[in-house]
Protein backbone atom coordinates (compact mmCIF):
# COMPACT_ATOMS: atom_id res chain seq x y z
CA UNK A 1 0.00 0.00 0.00
CA UNK A 2 1.63 3.25 -1.04
CA UNK A 3 1.43 6.22 1.34
CA UNK A 4 2.65 8.78 -1.17
CA UNK A 5 2.09 12.37 -0.09
CA UNK A 6 0.35 11.37 3.21
CA UNK A 7 0.91 10.07 6.77
CA UNK A 8 0.15 6.63 8.33
CA UNK A 9 -0.35 6.33 12.13
CA UNK A 10 -0.07 2.91 13.81
CA UNK A 11 -0.37 1.33 17.27
CA UNK A 12 2.06 -1.51 17.99
CA UNK A 13 2.08 -4.36 20.49
CA UNK A 14 5.08 -5.43 22.57
CA UNK A 15 6.40 -7.51 19.65
CA UNK A 16 6.20 -4.67 17.14
CA UNK A 17 3.12 -6.02 15.46
CA UNK A 18 0.51 -3.60 14.13
CA UNK A 19 -2.59 -3.60 16.30
CA UNK A 20 -4.32 -0.78 14.41
CA UNK A 21 -3.54 1.83 11.73
CA UNK A 22 -5.13 5.05 10.54
CA UNK A 23 -5.83 3.49 7.16
CA UNK A 24 -7.37 0.34 8.68
CA UNK A 25 -4.78 -1.97 7.06
CA UNK A 26 -2.11 -4.13 8.63
CA UNK A 27 0.58 -2.05 6.84
CA UNK A 28 2.17 -5.04 5.13
CA UNK A 29 4.93 -3.97 2.77
CA UNK A 30 5.44 -0.51 4.23
CA UNK A 31 7.13 -1.24 7.57
CA UNK A 32 10.30 -3.14 8.45
CA UNK A 33 10.43 -3.04 12.25
CA UNK A 34 13.81 -1.28 12.28
CA UNK A 35 12.32 1.78 13.97
CA UNK A 36 10.72 -0.40 16.69
CA UNK A 37 14.03 -2.13 17.42
CA UNK A 38 15.84 1.24 17.67
CA UNK A 39 13.16 2.53 20.06
CA UNK A 40 13.62 -0.47 22.35
CA UNK A 41 17.37 0.15 22.44
CA UNK A 42 17.18 3.95 22.84
CA UNK A 43 17.19 5.45 26.30
CA UNK A 44 14.42 7.88 25.38
CA UNK A 45 12.32 5.19 23.70
CA UNK A 46 12.43 6.85 20.27
CA UNK A 47 13.53 5.12 17.10
CA UNK A 48 13.68 6.54 13.56
CA UNK A 49 14.34 4.68 10.31
CA UNK A 50 14.44 5.75 6.66
CA UNK A 51 14.01 3.00 4.06
CA UNK A 52 12.29 2.00 0.87
CA UNK A 53 9.09 0.01 0.86
CA UNK A 54 8.49 -3.06 -1.25
CA UNK A 55 7.01 -0.75 -3.91
CA UNK A 56 10.21 1.33 -3.94
CA UNK A 57 8.76 4.32 -2.15
CA UNK A 58 11.14 6.18 0.18
CA UNK A 59 9.54 6.57 3.61
CA UNK A 60 10.49 7.56 7.14
CA UNK A 61 9.13 5.74 10.20
CA UNK A 62 9.30 7.12 13.74
CA UNK A 63 8.44 4.78 16.61
CA UNK A 64 7.91 5.86 20.23
CA UNK A 65 7.44 3.43 23.14
CA UNK A 66 4.44 4.11 25.36
CA UNK A 67 5.77 4.89 28.85
CA UNK A 68 2.73 3.49 30.64
CA UNK A 69 0.59 0.37 30.30
CA UNK A 70 -2.28 0.77 27.85
CA UNK A 71 -3.70 -2.74 27.47
CA UNK A 72 -1.82 -4.34 24.52
CA UNK A 73 -0.45 -1.05 23.10
CA UNK A 74 3.34 -0.91 23.63
CA UNK A 75 4.37 1.71 21.02
CA UNK A 76 3.15 4.26 18.49
CA UNK A 77 4.48 4.62 14.98
CA UNK A 78 4.18 7.42 12.45
CA UNK A 79 5.11 6.64 8.86
CA UNK A 80 5.36 9.35 6.21
CA UNK A 81 6.42 9.36 2.60
CA UNK A 82 9.55 11.33 1.67
CA UNK A 83 8.40 11.74 -1.91
CA UNK A 84 6.93 15.17 -1.14
CA UNK A 85 10.09 16.17 0.73
CA UNK A 86 12.18 15.02 -2.22
CA UNK A 87 10.03 17.06 -4.56
CA UNK A 88 10.40 20.08 -2.30
CA UNK A 89 14.16 19.56 -2.20
CA UNK A 90 14.22 19.37 -5.99
CA UNK A 91 12.14 22.54 -6.21
CA UNK A 92 14.41 24.30 -3.72
CA UNK A 93 17.45 23.11 -5.66
CA UNK A 94 15.93 24.37 -8.90
CA UNK A 95 15.16 27.73 -7.33
CA UNK A 96 18.72 27.87 -5.96
CA UNK A 97 20.12 27.15 -9.41
CA UNK A 98 17.99 29.90 -10.92
CA UNK A 99 19.05 32.37 -8.21
CA UNK A 100 22.70 31.39 -8.69
CA UNK A 101 22.34 31.90 -12.44
CA UNK A 102 20.79 35.34 -11.88
CA UNK A 103 23.58 36.28 -9.45
CA UNK A 104 26.21 35.04 -11.92
CA UNK A 105 24.60 37.00 -14.75
CA UNK A 106 24.43 40.10 -12.56
CA UNK A 107 28.09 39.65 -11.59
CA UNK A 108 29.11 39.28 -15.23
CA UNK A 109 27.07 42.32 -16.26
CA UNK A 110 28.47 44.34 -13.35
CA UNK A 111 31.98 43.31 -14.35
CA UNK A 112 31.37 44.34 -17.94
CA UNK A 113 29.92 47.65 -16.76
CA UNK A 114 32.91 48.18 -14.46
CA UNK A 115 35.30 47.46 -17.31
CA UNK A 116 33.42 49.69 -19.72
CA UNK A 117 32.79 52.60 -17.30
CA UNK A 118 35.95 52.59 -15.17
CA UNK A 119 38.77 50.36 -16.41
CA UNK A 120 38.60 51.45 -20.06
CA UNK A 121 38.37 55.21 -19.23
CA UNK A 122 41.20 54.88 -16.71
CA UNK A 123 43.31 53.18 -19.35
CA UNK A 124 42.56 56.10 -21.65
CA UNK A 125 43.56 58.53 -18.89
CA UNK A 126 46.79 56.60 -18.32
CA UNK A 127 47.71 56.71 -22.01
CA UNK A 128 46.94 60.43 -22.21
CA UNK A 129 48.99 61.16 -19.08
CA UNK A 130 51.89 59.22 -20.59
CA UNK A 131 51.59 61.30 -23.78
CA UNK A 132 51.67 64.52 -21.73
CA UNK A 133 54.75 63.23 -19.88
CA UNK A 134 56.43 62.74 -23.26
CA UNK A 135 55.79 66.38 -24.08
CA UNK A 136 52.66 65.97 -26.23
CA UNK A 137 50.84 68.83 -24.50
CA UNK A 138 48.10 69.21 -27.13
CA UNK A 139 46.37 65.90 -26.31
CA UNK A 140 42.96 66.08 -24.62
CA UNK A 141 40.46 63.63 -23.15
CA UNK A 142 36.72 63.62 -24.03
CA UNK A 143 34.63 65.18 -21.25
CA UNK A 144 30.85 64.82 -20.84
CA UNK A 145 30.49 67.44 -18.11
CA UNK A 146 28.77 65.01 -15.70
CA UNK A 147 29.60 66.35 -12.22
CA UNK A 148 28.61 63.03 -10.61
CA UNK A 149 31.05 61.00 -12.72
CA UNK A 150 34.37 60.88 -10.86
CA UNK A 151 36.25 59.55 -13.89
CA UNK A 152 34.84 62.37 -16.01
CA UNK A 153 36.00 64.89 -13.39
CA UNK A 154 39.45 63.26 -13.50
CA UNK A 155 39.49 63.66 -17.29
CA UNK A 156 38.62 67.34 -16.88
CA UNK A 157 41.44 67.79 -14.36
CA UNK A 158 43.92 66.11 -16.75
CA UNK A 159 42.78 68.42 -19.56
CA UNK A 160 43.20 71.52 -17.39
CA UNK A 161 46.65 70.34 -16.34
CA UNK A 162 47.63 69.82 -19.99
CA UNK A 163 46.31 73.28 -20.90
CA UNK A 164 48.29 74.85 -18.04
CA UNK A 165 51.46 73.02 -19.06
CA UNK A 166 50.94 74.00 -22.69
CA UNK A 167 50.47 77.65 -21.73
CA UNK A 168 53.54 77.55 -19.46
CA UNK A 169 55.60 75.95 -22.22
CA UNK A 170 54.45 78.62 -24.64
CA UNK A 171 55.31 81.43 -22.20
CA UNK A 172 58.67 79.80 -21.47
CA UNK A 173 59.54 79.70 -25.16
CA UNK A 174 58.46 83.32 -25.55
CA UNK A 175 60.51 84.18 -22.48
CA UNK A 176 63.62 82.52 -23.90
CA UNK A 177 63.13 84.37 -27.18
CA UNK A 178 62.58 87.67 -25.36
CA UNK A 179 65.59 87.25 -23.07
CA UNK A 180 67.75 86.29 -26.05
CA UNK A 181 66.66 89.49 -27.76
CA UNK A 182 67.15 91.57 -24.62
CA UNK A 183 70.66 90.19 -24.16
CA UNK A 184 71.53 90.55 -27.84
CA UNK A 185 70.58 94.24 -28.00
CA UNK A 186 73.11 95.57 -25.43
CA UNK A 187 75.75 93.10 -26.63
CA UNK A 188 75.34 94.38 -30.18
CA UNK A 189 75.65 97.97 -28.93
CA UNK A 190 78.75 97.14 -26.88
CA UNK A 191 80.37 95.30 -29.77
CA UNK A 192 79.66 98.17 -32.16
CA UNK A 193 81.18 100.78 -29.85
CA UNK A 194 84.19 98.59 -29.11
CA UNK A 195 84.87 98.46 -32.86
CA UNK A 196 84.43 102.24 -33.01
CA UNK A 197 86.78 102.87 -30.07
CA UNK A 198 89.46 100.74 -31.68
CA UNK A 199 89.64 103.27 -34.52
CA UNK A 200 90.00 106.24 -32.14
CA UNK A 201 93.44 107.18 -30.86
CA UNK A 202 92.49 110.28 -28.89
CA UNK A 203 90.82 109.60 -25.49
CA UNK A 204 89.73 113.25 -25.51
CA UNK A 205 87.55 112.61 -28.55
CA UNK A 206 83.84 113.18 -27.82
CA UNK A 207 82.90 109.88 -29.45
CA UNK A 208 85.46 108.11 -27.27
CA UNK A 209 83.82 109.44 -24.11
CA UNK A 210 80.33 108.75 -25.45
CA UNK A 211 81.27 105.20 -26.42
CA UNK A 212 82.64 104.41 -22.97
CA UNK A 213 79.49 105.80 -21.37
CA UNK A 214 77.23 103.68 -23.58
CA UNK A 215 79.33 100.57 -22.95
CA UNK A 216 79.14 101.22 -19.21
CA UNK A 217 75.35 101.70 -19.34
CA UNK A 218 74.75 98.62 -21.48
CA UNK A 219 77.04 96.54 -19.27
CA UNK A 220 75.05 97.66 -16.23
CA UNK A 221 71.83 96.77 -18.02
CA UNK A 222 73.16 93.29 -18.80
CA UNK A 223 74.30 92.84 -15.22
CA UNK A 224 70.90 93.85 -13.84
CA UNK A 225 69.10 91.52 -16.24
CA UNK A 226 71.28 88.54 -15.32
CA UNK A 227 70.88 89.31 -11.60
CA UNK A 228 67.12 89.47 -12.02
CA UNK A 229 67.12 86.08 -13.74
CA UNK A 230 69.33 84.56 -11.04
CA UNK A 231 67.23 86.05 -8.24
CA UNK A 232 64.04 84.68 -9.73
CA UNK A 233 65.61 81.23 -10.14
CA UNK A 234 66.80 81.25 -6.52
CA UNK A 235 63.39 82.32 -5.25
CA UNK A 236 61.64 79.63 -7.25
CA UNK A 237 64.00 76.98 -5.90
CA UNK A 238 63.94 78.31 -2.33
CA UNK A 239 67.68 78.99 -2.35
CA UNK A 240 67.54 82.74 -1.76
CA UNK A 241 68.09 83.90 1.82
CA UNK A 242 66.19 86.85 3.21
CA UNK A 243 68.33 88.99 5.55
CA UNK A 244 65.44 90.59 7.39
CA UNK A 245 65.84 93.21 10.12
CA UNK A 246 63.84 96.12 11.60
CA UNK A 247 63.75 98.95 9.02
CA UNK A 248 62.33 102.42 8.59
CA UNK A 249 60.16 102.03 5.51
CA UNK A 250 60.20 105.80 4.95
CA UNK A 251 64.00 105.84 4.63
CA UNK A 252 64.09 102.79 2.35
CA UNK A 253 61.43 104.13 -0.01
CA UNK A 254 62.95 107.64 -0.08
CA UNK A 255 66.34 106.15 -0.99
CA UNK A 256 64.80 104.21 -3.90
CA UNK A 257 62.86 107.28 -5.10
CA UNK A 258 66.03 109.41 -5.09
CA UNK A 259 67.83 106.68 -7.05
CA UNK A 260 65.16 106.81 -9.80
CA UNK A 261 64.60 110.58 -9.73
CA UNK A 262 67.36 111.46 -12.22
CA UNK A 263 66.08 108.95 -14.77
CA UNK A 264 62.49 110.14 -14.29
CA UNK A 265 63.60 113.67 -15.13
CA UNK A 266 65.62 112.51 -18.16
CA UNK A 267 62.53 110.81 -19.55
CA UNK A 268 60.58 114.07 -19.26
CA UNK A 269 58.32 112.81 -16.46
CA UNK A 270 57.12 114.50 -13.28
CA UNK A 271 57.76 112.90 -9.89
CA UNK A 272 55.35 113.48 -7.02
CA UNK A 273 56.52 112.21 -3.63
CA UNK A 274 56.21 113.69 -0.17
CA UNK A 275 58.35 112.02 2.47
CA UNK A 276 56.37 111.27 5.66
CA UNK A 277 57.74 112.94 8.78
CA UNK A 278 57.34 109.94 11.10
CA UNK A 279 59.10 106.60 10.86
CA UNK A 280 57.15 103.54 9.74
CA UNK A 281 58.84 100.42 11.14
CA UNK A 282 58.76 97.15 9.17
CA UNK A 283 60.72 93.91 9.33
CA UNK A 284 62.24 93.17 5.92
CA UNK A 285 65.37 92.61 3.83
CA UNK A 286 66.57 96.11 2.78
CA UNK A 287 68.20 94.93 -0.47
CA UNK A 288 65.14 93.00 -1.61
CA UNK A 289 62.81 95.82 -0.59
CA UNK A 290 64.87 98.30 -2.63
CA UNK A 291 64.77 95.84 -5.54
CA UNK A 292 60.96 95.77 -5.34
CA UNK A 293 60.63 99.59 -5.29
CA UNK A 294 63.07 100.15 -8.16
CA UNK A 295 61.52 97.41 -10.29
CA UNK A 296 58.02 98.91 -9.98
CA UNK A 297 59.22 102.47 -10.57
CA UNK A 298 61.23 101.24 -13.56
CA UNK A 299 58.00 99.83 -15.03
CA UNK A 300 56.22 103.13 -14.36
CA UNK A 301 58.98 104.99 -16.23
CA UNK A 302 59.06 102.57 -19.18
CA UNK A 303 55.31 102.69 -19.77
CA UNK A 304 54.84 106.47 -19.32
CA UNK A 305 54.98 109.06 -22.07
CA UNK A 306 56.91 112.36 -21.63
CA UNK A 307 54.92 114.82 -19.53
CA UNK A 308 53.29 112.05 -17.50
CA UNK A 309 53.31 112.02 -13.72
CA UNK A 310 54.58 109.27 -11.40
CA UNK A 311 53.15 109.53 -7.89
CA UNK A 312 54.57 107.67 -4.89
CA UNK A 313 52.58 107.50 -1.63
CA UNK A 314 53.34 105.91 1.72
CA UNK A 315 51.11 105.52 4.79
CA UNK A 316 50.60 103.25 7.80
CA UNK A 317 47.40 101.44 8.68
CA UNK A 318 46.50 99.67 11.88
CA UNK A 319 48.49 96.53 11.16
CA UNK A 320 50.19 97.12 7.82
CA UNK A 321 52.17 99.77 5.96
CA UNK A 322 51.29 100.57 2.36
CA UNK A 323 53.29 101.90 -0.59
CA UNK A 324 51.39 103.06 -3.65
CA UNK A 325 53.07 103.84 -6.99
CA UNK A 326 50.83 105.43 -9.65
CA UNK A 327 51.64 106.27 -13.24
CA UNK A 328 49.75 107.87 -16.14
CA UNK A 329 51.12 105.45 -18.71
CA UNK A 330 49.54 103.24 -21.30
CA UNK A 331 47.90 100.90 -18.77
CA UNK A 332 47.42 97.15 -18.90
CA UNK A 333 44.70 95.49 -21.03
CA UNK A 334 42.08 93.63 -18.93
CA UNK A 335 42.97 90.32 -20.57
CA UNK A 336 46.61 90.74 -19.45
CA UNK A 337 45.99 92.10 -15.95
CA UNK A 338 45.26 88.77 -14.26
CA UNK A 339 48.46 87.23 -15.67
CA UNK A 340 51.04 90.01 -15.16
CA UNK A 341 52.37 88.33 -12.01
CA UNK A 342 52.78 84.99 -13.79
CA UNK A 343 56.34 83.99 -14.61
CA UNK A 344 57.39 84.33 -18.27
CA UNK A 345 54.20 86.23 -19.11
CA UNK A 346 54.52 89.16 -21.51
CA UNK A 347 51.45 91.26 -22.18
CA UNK A 348 50.47 92.77 -25.49
CA UNK A 349 51.71 96.20 -24.31
CA UNK A 350 55.12 94.95 -23.08
CA UNK A 351 58.25 96.88 -24.06
CA UNK A 352 61.78 95.64 -23.49
CA UNK A 353 60.77 93.19 -20.79
CA UNK A 354 61.91 89.69 -19.87
CA UNK A 355 58.55 88.64 -18.46
CA UNK A 356 59.74 87.94 -14.91
CA UNK A 357 59.95 91.43 -13.36
CA UNK A 358 56.55 91.49 -11.64
CA UNK A 359 56.72 87.74 -10.98
CA UNK A 360 59.98 88.36 -9.12
CA UNK A 361 58.48 91.29 -7.19
CA UNK A 362 55.47 89.18 -6.22
CA UNK A 363 57.74 86.33 -5.06
CA UNK A 364 59.82 88.73 -2.93
CA UNK A 365 56.73 90.30 -1.36
CA UNK A 366 55.35 86.83 -0.56
CA UNK A 367 58.67 85.88 1.06
CA UNK A 368 58.42 89.06 3.19
CA UNK A 369 54.84 88.18 4.25
CA UNK A 370 53.67 91.13 2.17
CA UNK A 371 51.19 91.65 -0.66
CA UNK A 372 51.15 93.25 -4.10
CA UNK A 373 47.95 94.46 -5.73
CA UNK A 374 47.78 95.82 -9.29
CA UNK A 375 44.96 97.90 -10.76
CA UNK A 376 45.08 99.38 -14.23
CA UNK A 377 42.94 101.18 -16.79
CA UNK A 378 43.98 100.92 -20.41
CA UNK A 379 45.14 104.30 -21.67
CA UNK A 380 44.99 105.95 -18.23
CA UNK A 381 47.67 104.27 -16.13
CA UNK A 382 48.46 101.71 -13.46
CA UNK A 383 48.41 101.64 -9.66
CA UNK A 384 50.62 99.17 -7.77
CA UNK A 385 49.96 98.85 -4.03
CA UNK A 386 52.42 97.06 -1.76
CA UNK A 387 51.55 95.98 1.78
CA UNK A 388 53.95 95.00 4.57
CA UNK A 389 53.20 94.07 8.20
CA UNK A 390 54.15 96.76 10.70
CA UNK A 391 57.00 95.86 13.04
CA UNK A 392 56.28 95.98 16.75
CA UNK A 393 59.23 95.49 19.06
CA UNK A 394 58.56 92.69 21.52
C-alpha positions in Angstrom: 0.0 0.0 0.0 1.6 3.2 -1.0 1.4 6.2 1.3 2.7 8.8 -1.2 2.1 12.4 -0.1 0.3 11.4 3.2 0.9 10.1 6.8 0.1 6.6 8.3 -0.3 6.3 12.1 -0.1 2.9 13.8 -0.4 1.3 17.3 2.1 -1.5 18.0 2.1 -4.4 20.5 5.1 -5.4 22.6 6.4 -7.5 19.7 6.2 -4.7 17.1 3.1 -6.0 15.5 0.5 -3.6 14.1 -2.6 -3.6 16.3 -4.3 -0.8 14.4 -3.5 1.8 11.7 -5.1 5.0 10.5 -5.8 3.5 7.2 -7.4 0.3 8.7 -4.8 -2.0 7.1 -2.1 -4.1 8.6 0.6 -2.1 6.8 2.2 -5.0 5.1 4.9 -4.0 2.8 5.4 -0.5 4.2 7.1 -1.2 7.6 10.3 -3.1 8.5 10.4 -3.0 12.3 13.8 -1.3 12.3 12.3 1.8 14.0 10.7 -0.4 16.7 14.0 -2.1 17.4 15.8 1.2 17.7 13.2 2.5 20.1 13.6 -0.5 22.3 17.4 0.1 22.4 17.2 4.0 22.8 17.2 5.5 26.3 14.4 7.9 25.4 12.3 5.2 23.7 12.4 6.9 20.3 13.5 5.1 17.1 13.7 6.5 13.6 14.3 4.7 10.3 14.4 5.8 6.7 14.0 3.0 4.1 12.3 2.0 0.9 9.1 0.0 0.9 8.5 -3.1 -1.3 7.0 -0.7 -3.9 10.2 1.3 -3.9 8.8 4.3 -2.1 11.1 6.2 0.2 9.5 6.6 3.6 10.5 7.6 7.1 9.1 5.7 10.2 9.3 7.1 13.7 8.4 4.8 16.6 7.9 5.9 20.2 7.4 3.4 23.1 4.4 4.1 25.4 5.8 4.9 28.8 2.7 3.5 30.6 0.6 0.4 30.3 -2.3 0.8 27.8 -3.7 -2.7 27.5 -1.8 -4.3 24.5 -0.4 -1.0 23.1 3.3 -0.9 23.6 4.4 1.7 21.0 3.2 4.3 18.5 4.5 4.6 15.0 4.2 7.4 12.4 5.1 6.6 8.9 5.4 9.3 6.2 6.4 9.4 2.6 9.5 11.3 1.7 8.4 11.7 -1.9 6.9 15.2 -1.1 10.1 16.2 0.7 12.2 15.0 -2.2 10.0 17.1 -4.6 10.4 20.1 -2.3 14.2 19.6 -2.2 14.2 19.4 -6.0 12.1 22.5 -6.2 14.4 24.3 -3.7 17.5 23.1 -5.7 15.9 24.4 -8.9 15.2 27.7 -7.3 18.7 27.9 -6.0 20.1 27.1 -9.4 18.0 29.9 -10.9 19.1 32.4 -8.2 22.7 31.4 -8.7 22.3 31.9 -12.4 20.8 35.3 -11.9 23.6 36.3 -9.5 26.2 35.0 -11.9 24.6 37.0 -14.7 24.4 40.1 -12.6 28.1 39.6 -11.6 29.1 39.3 -15.2 27.1 42.3 -16.3 28.5 44.3 -13.4 32.0 43.3 -14.3 31.4 44.3 -17.9 29.9 47.7 -16.8 32.9 48.2 -14.5 35.3 47.5 -17.3 33.4 49.7 -19.7 32.8 52.6 -17.3 36.0 52.6 -15.2 38.8 50.4 -16.4 38.6 51.5 -20.1 38.4 55.2 -19.2 41.2 54.9 -16.7 43.3 53.2 -19.3 42.6 56.1 -21.7 43.6 58.5 -18.9 46.8 56.6 -18.3 47.7 56.7 -22.0 46.9 60.4 -22.2 49.0 61.2 -19.1 51.9 59.2 -20.6 51.6 61.3 -23.8 51.7 64.5 -21.7 54.7 63.2 -19.9 56.4 62.7 -23.3 55.8 66.4 -24.1 52.7 66.0 -26.2 50.8 68.8 -24.5 48.1 69.2 -27.1 46.4 65.9 -26.3 43.0 66.1 -24.6 40.5 63.6 -23.1 36.7 63.6 -24.0 34.6 65.2 -21.2 30.9 64.8 -20.8 30.5 67.4 -18.1 28.8 65.0 -15.7 29.6 66.3 -12.2 28.6 63.0 -10.6 31.1 61.0 -12.7 34.4 60.9 -10.9 36.2 59.5 -13.9 34.8 62.4 -16.0 36.0 64.9 -13.4 39.4 63.3 -13.5 39.5 63.7 -17.3 38.6 67.3 -16.9 41.4 67.8 -14.4 43.9 66.1 -16.8 42.8 68.4 -19.6 43.2 71.5 -17.4 46.7 70.3 -16.3 47.6 69.8 -20.0 46.3 73.3 -20.9 48.3 74.8 -18.0 51.5 73.0 -19.1 50.9 74.0 -22.7 50.5 77.6 -21.7 53.5 77.5 -19.5 55.6 76.0 -22.2 54.4 78.6 -24.6 55.3 81.4 -22.2 58.7 79.8 -21.5 59.5 79.7 -25.2 58.5 83.3 -25.6 60.5 84.2 -22.5 63.6 82.5 -23.9 63.1 84.4 -27.2 62.6 87.7 -25.4 65.6 87.2 -23.1 67.7 86.3 -26.0 66.7 89.5 -27.8 67.2 91.6 -24.6 70.7 90.2 -24.2 71.5 90.5 -27.8 70.6 94.2 -28.0 73.1 95.6 -25.4 75.7 93.1 -26.6 75.3 94.4 -30.2 75.6 98.0 -28.9 78.8 97.1 -26.9 80.4 95.3 -29.8 79.7 98.2 -32.2 81.2 100.8 -29.8 84.2 98.6 -29.1 84.9 98.5 -32.9 84.4 102.2 -33.0 86.8 102.9 -30.1 89.5 100.7 -31.7 89.6 103.3 -34.5 90.0 106.2 -32.1 93.4 107.2 -30.9 92.5 110.3 -28.9 90.8 109.6 -25.5 89.7 113.2 -25.5 87.6 112.6 -28.5 83.8 113.2 -27.8 82.9 109.9 -29.4 85.5 108.1 -27.3 83.8 109.4 -24.1 80.3 108.8 -25.4 81.3 105.2 -26.4 82.6 104.4 -23.0 79.5 105.8 -21.4 77.2 103.7 -23.6 79.3 100.6 -22.9 79.1 101.2 -19.2 75.3 101.7 -19.3 74.7 98.6 -21.5 77.0 96.5 -19.3 75.0 97.7 -16.2 71.8 96.8 -18.0 73.2 93.3 -18.8 74.3 92.8 -15.2 70.9 93.8 -13.8 69.1 91.5 -16.2 71.3 88.5 -15.3 70.9 89.3 -11.6 67.1 89.5 -12.0 67.1 86.1 -13.7 69.3 84.6 -11.0 67.2 86.0 -8.2 64.0 84.7 -9.7 65.6 81.2 -10.1 66.8 81.3 -6.5 63.4 82.3 -5.2 61.6 79.6 -7.2 64.0 77.0 -5.9 63.9 78.3 -2.3 67.7 79.0 -2.4 67.5 82.7 -1.8 68.1 83.9 1.8 66.2 86.9 3.2 68.3 89.0 5.5 65.4 90.6 7.4 65.8 93.2 10.1 63.8 96.1 11.6 63.8 99.0 9.0 62.3 102.4 8.6 60.2 102.0 5.5 60.2 105.8 5.0 64.0 105.8 4.6 64.1 102.8 2.3 61.4 104.1 0.0 63.0 107.6 -0.1 66.3 106.2 -1.0 64.8 104.2 -3.9 62.9 107.3 -5.1 66.0 109.4 -5.1 67.8 106.7 -7.0 65.2 106.8 -9.8 64.6 110.6 -9.7 67.4 111.5 -12.2 66.1 108.9 -14.8 62.5 110.1 -14.3 63.6 113.7 -15.1 65.6 112.5 -18.2 62.5 110.8 -19.5 60.6 114.1 -19.3 58.3 112.8 -16.5 57.1 114.5 -13.3 57.8 112.9 -9.9 55.4 113.5 -7.0 56.5 112.2 -3.6 56.2 113.7 -0.2 58.3 112.0 2.5 56.4 111.3 5.7 57.7 112.9 8.8 57.3 109.9 11.1 59.1 106.6 10.9 57.2 103.5 9.7 58.8 100.4 11.1 58.8 97.2 9.2 60.7 93.9 9.3 62.2 93.2 5.9 65.4 92.6 3.8 66.6 96.1 2.8 68.2 94.9 -0.5 65.1 93.0 -1.6 62.8 95.8 -0.6 64.9 98.3 -2.6 64.8 95.8 -5.5 61.0 95.8 -5.3 60.6 99.6 -5.3 63.1 100.2 -8.2 61.5 97.4 -10.3 58.0 98.9 -10.0 59.2 102.5 -10.6 61.2 101.2 -13.6 58.0 99.8 -15.0 56.2 103.1 -14.4 59.0 105.0 -16.2 59.1 102.6 -19.2 55.3 102.7 -19.8 54.8 106.5 -19.3 55.0 109.1 -22.1 56.9 112.4 -21.6 54.9 114.8 -19.5 53.3 112.1 -17.5 53.3 112.0 -13.7 54.6 109.3 -11.4 53.1 109.5 -7.9 54.6 107.7 -4.9 52.6 107.5 -1.6 53.3 105.9 1.7 51.1 105.5 4.8 50.6 103.3 7.8 47.4 101.4 8.7 46.5 99.7 11.9 48.5 96.5 11.2 50.2 97.1 7.8 52.2 99.8 6.0 51.3 100.6 2.4 53.3 101.9 -0.6 51.4 103.1 -3.6 53.1 103.8 -7.0 50.8 105.4 -9.6 51.6 106.3 -13.2 49.7 107.9 -16.1 51.1 105.5 -18.7 49.5 103.2 -21.3 47.9 100.9 -18.8 47.4 97.1 -18.9 44.7 95.5 -21.0 42.1 93.6 -18.9 43.0 90.3 -20.6 46.6 90.7 -19.5 46.0 92.1 -16.0 45.3 88.8 -14.3 48.5 87.2 -15.7 51.0 90.0 -15.2 52.4 88.3 -12.0 52.8 85.0 -13.8 56.3 84.0 -14.6 57.4 84.3 -18.3 54.2 86.2 -19.1 54.5 89.2 -21.5 51.4 91.3 -22.2 50.5 92.8 -25.5 51.7 96.2 -24.3 55.1 94.9 -23.1 58.2 96.9 -24.1 61.8 95.6 -23.5 60.8 93.2 -20.8 61.9 89.7 -19.9 58.5 88.6 -18.5 59.7 87.9 -14.9 59.9 91.4 -13.4 56.5 91.5 -11.6 56.7 87.7 -11.0 60.0 88.4 -9.1 58.5 91.3 -7.2 55.5 89.2 -6.2 57.7 86.3 -5.1 59.8 88.7 -2.9 56.7 90.3 -1.4 55.4 86.8 -0.6 58.7 85.9 1.1 58.4 89.1 3.2 54.8 88.2 4.3 53.7 91.1 2.2 51.2 91.7 -0.7 51.2 93.2 -4.1 47.9 94.5 -5.7 47.8 95.8 -9.3 45.0 97.9 -10.8 45.1 99.4 -14.2 42.9 101.2 -16.8 44.0 100.9 -20.4 45.1 104.3 -21.7 45.0 105.9 -18.2 47.7 104.3 -16.1 48.5 101.7 -13.5 48.4 101.6 -9.7 50.6 99.2 -7.8 50.0 98.9 -4.0 52.4 97.1 -1.8 51.6 96.0 1.8 54.0 95.0 4.6 53.2 94.1 8.2 54.2 96.8 10.7 57.0 95.9 13.0 56.3 96.0 16.8 59.2 95.5 19.1 58.6 92.7 21.5 
